[in-house]
Amino acid sequence: MRYTSIWLAVFAVALACGPLALAQAGVAGNWSVTSEQEDGTSTESDLELSVDGDVLTGRFTDTDGTTEFTGSVEGEQIRFELNGTTDGYPWTVTVTGMLEGEILKGKYEAAAAPGGTWSATRK
């Protein structure tokens, strides 16, 4: 009887944590990104994501180069910041998104520039 209770407890914890671990692992990988600016223009880029627990790490690559970042993942939601400088001026872009099936999508915001939306498909 005691062992049955222990196994039931272990099984309950596995059921509770399993979907979260699967969702977090689901965002890991290489993605092709399309970003839509508020003015209607779009750009293409690449996103490489790795997940370790609730820590998200990755690389964002576009025509200006590659930016490495660290962010967070909570369930199917991700958040990270891209930082850099252009012509000596520092900038930060805050990116948030969510895994919806096999598509990542979300919004991005920058203090000195218009924001927009983005979506990504797995490569």
Disulfide bonds with the S-S distance in Angstrom:
none
